[in-house]
């Protein structure tokens, strides 16, 4: 079959030469590698996002824990000073701050665990599937 516009002979299917087949395989492999790299980048970006959120929540929990320590100190001062209802209110605030800090730390831990391990597992599985498919195609070609 002739390509009139480009002035060259083109072949289809079984008529293709080894050079054309090698060129097509090279182009397909290049495209496949680029697509796999793009997938790996997207997966790592998602895991990085979860790690960032988790670290921020850990930091927020740490700040609230420091406020809790300050409130606990104020509670102890009030307890020793008054021995009345005021210390109970300060103690309730202290406990509430520590509970909130614990909740934030647990949520942060959950976010960080979503980011581990920092490897693009979906991309790795996809590459393994691609390699298996190529091996199978080569084995079929030999038979």
C-alpha positions as CSV (number, residue, x, y, z in Angstrom):
1,X,0.0,0.0,0.0
2,X,1.4,3.4,-0.9
3,X,1.2,6.6,1.1
4,X,0.7,9.0,-1.8
5,X,1.0,12.2,0.3
6,X,4.3,11.4,1.9
7,X,5.7,9.4,-1.1
8,X,6.5,6.3,0.9
9,X,5.4,2.7,1.0
10,X,3.4,1.6,4.1
11,X,2.7,-1.9,5.2
12,X,0.0,-3.4,7.3
13,X,-0.3,-6.3,9.7
14,X,1.9,-9.3,8.5
15,X,3.6,-7.2,5.8
16,X,5.5,-5.0,8.3
17,X,9.2,-5.3,8.3
18,X,11.3,-6.1,11.4
19,X,12.5,-2.5,11.5
20,X,9.0,-1.1,11.5
21,X,7.9,-3.6,14.2
22,X,10.9,-2.6,16.3
23,X,10.1,1.1,15.8
24,X,6.5,0.6,16.9
25,X,7.6,-1.5,19.9
26,X,10.1,1.3,20.9
27,X,7.4,4.0,20.6
28,X,4.9,1.9,22.6
29,X,7.4,1.2,25.3
30,X,8.3,4.9,25.5
31,X,4.7,5.8,25.8
32,X,4.1,3.1,28.4
33,X,7.1,4.3,30.5
34,X,5.9,7.9,30.4
35,X,2.4,6.8,31.4
36,X,3.8,4.8,34.3
37,X,5.9,7.7,35.5
38,X,2.9,10.0,35.4
39,X,0.9,7.4,37.5
40,X,3.8,7.2,40.0
41,X,3.9,11.0,40.3
42,X,0.2,11.2,40.9
43,X,0.3,8.5,43.6
44,X,3.2,10.1,45.4
45,X,1.5,13.5,45.3
46,X,-1.6,11.9,47.0
47,X,0.5,10.3,49.7
48,X,2.4,13.5,50.3
49,X,-0.9,15.3,50.8
50,X,-1.9,12.8,53.4
51,X,1.4,13.1,55.2
52,X,1.2,16.9,55.2
53,X,-2.3,16.8,56.7
54,X,-1.2,14.3,59.3
55,X,1.8,16.3,60.3
56,X,-0.3,19.5,60.6
57,X,-2.8,17.7,62.8
58,X,0.0,16.3,65.0
59,X,1.3,19.9,65.3
60,X,-2.2,21.1,66.2
61,X,-2.5,18.4,68.9
62,X,0.9,19.4,70.3
63,X,-0.1,23.0,70.6
64,X,-3.3,22.1,72.3
65,X,-1.4,19.9,74.7
66,X,0.8,22.8,75.6
67,X,-2.3,24.9,76.3
68,X,-3.5,22.0,78.4
69,X,-0.4,22.1,80.5
70,X,-0.8,25.8,81.0
71,X,-4.4,25.2,82.0
72,X,-3.3,22.5,84.4
73,X,-0.8,24.8,86.0
74,X,-3.5,27.5,86.4
75,X,-5.8,24.8,87.8
76,X,-3.3,23.8,90.4
77,X,-2.8,27.4,91.4
78,X,-6.5,28.0,91.8
79,X,-6.9,24.7,93.7
80,X,-4.3,25.7,96.2
81,X,-5.5,29.3,96.4
82,X,-9.2,28.8,96.8
83,X,-10.3,25.2,97.4
84,X,-13.7,26.2,95.9
85,X,-15.7,25.9,92.7
86,X,-13.3,27.9,90.5
87,X,-10.7,25.1,90.4
88,X,-13.4,22.7,89.2
89,X,-14.1,24.9,86.2
90,X,-10.4,25.2,85.4
91,X,-10.0,21.4,85.7
92,X,-12.9,20.8,83.3
93,X,-11.2,23.1,80.7
94,X,-7.9,21.3,81.2
95,X,-9.5,17.9,80.6
96,X,-11.4,19.1,77.6
97,X,-8.2,20.5,76.0
98,X,-6.3,17.2,76.6
99,X,-9.2,15.2,75.1
100,X,-9.2,17.5,72.0
101,X,-5.4,17.1,71.7
102,X,-5.8,13.3,71.9
103,X,-8.4,13.3,69.2
104,X,-6.3,15.5,66.9
105,X,-3.3,13.3,67.5
106,X,-5.3,10.1,66.6
107,X,-6.6,11.7,63.4
108,X,-3.1,12.9,62.5
109,X,-1.7,9.4,63.1
110,X,-4.4,8.0,60.8
111,X,-3.5,10.5,58.0
112,X,0.2,9.7,58.3
113,X,-0.4,5.9,58.2
114,X,-2.2,6.5,54.8
115,X,1.0,7.9,53.4
116,X,3.2,5.0,54.4
117,X,4.9,3.3,52.6
118,X,5.9,6.3,50.4
119,X,6.1,4.1,47.3
120,X,3.7,4.3,44.3
121,X,2.3,0.8,44.9
122,X,-0.4,1.1,42.1
123,X,2.2,2.2,39.6
124,X,4.5,-0.8,40.7
125,X,1.6,-3.2,40.2
126,X,0.8,-1.7,36.8
127,X,4.4,-2.1,35.7
128,X,4.4,-5.7,36.8
129,X,1.2,-6.3,34.9
130,X,2.8,-4.7,31.8
131,X,5.9,-6.8,32.0
132,X,3.8,-10.0,32.4
133,X,1.7,-9.0,29.4
134,X,4.9,-8.4,27.3
135,X,6.3,-11.8,28.4
136,X,3.0,-13.5,27.5
137,X,3.0,-11.8,24.1
138,X,6.6,-12.9,23.4
139,X,5.8,-16.5,24.4
140,X,2.7,-16.5,22.1
141,X,4.9,-15.2,19.2
142,X,7.4,-18.0,19.7
143,X,4.7,-20.7,19.7
